[in-house]
Amino acid sequence: MMGFKERAFAPLVAVSLEELVPQDHFYRHLQKALDLSFVYDHVRGHYAVAGRPSIDPVVFFKLQLVMFFEDIRSERLLMRQVADRLSVRWYVGYELDEPLPDHSTLSKIRTRYGLEIFRRFFETIVEQCRQAK
């Protein structure tokens, strides 16, 4: 007998991204291997003391790493991938029901930081990779 799959979606049950992303996934390895806490010191001078909170700079640079590893060429396409992929959501720390940053905000941050911040970021990452072998 031929089966028929009905498209009916129930409300989400209690589920965690922690359970859905396999333990041996690449982004889990990356999370363990790279310490991005240095980012806060690198970008501190680009933020005002008061005002609206921004996107976490570590999240921004994790998204830049995803762009690199996935060979994504635009922030717009990147955010489509993040919306679709549980592993990337897990890596950047956004729950399933949490709104993601807008692609235009990422473009503005990239412009604000400039080339020097990116150069320092990638030099530090390469050094961490060398030390981890």
PyMOL commands that set and color helices and strands:
alter all, ss='L'
color gray80, all
select helices_A, chain A and resi 17-20+26-33+38-46+57-70+75-84+86-92+103-132
alter helices_A, ss='H'
color red, helices_A
deselect
rebuild
show_as cartoon
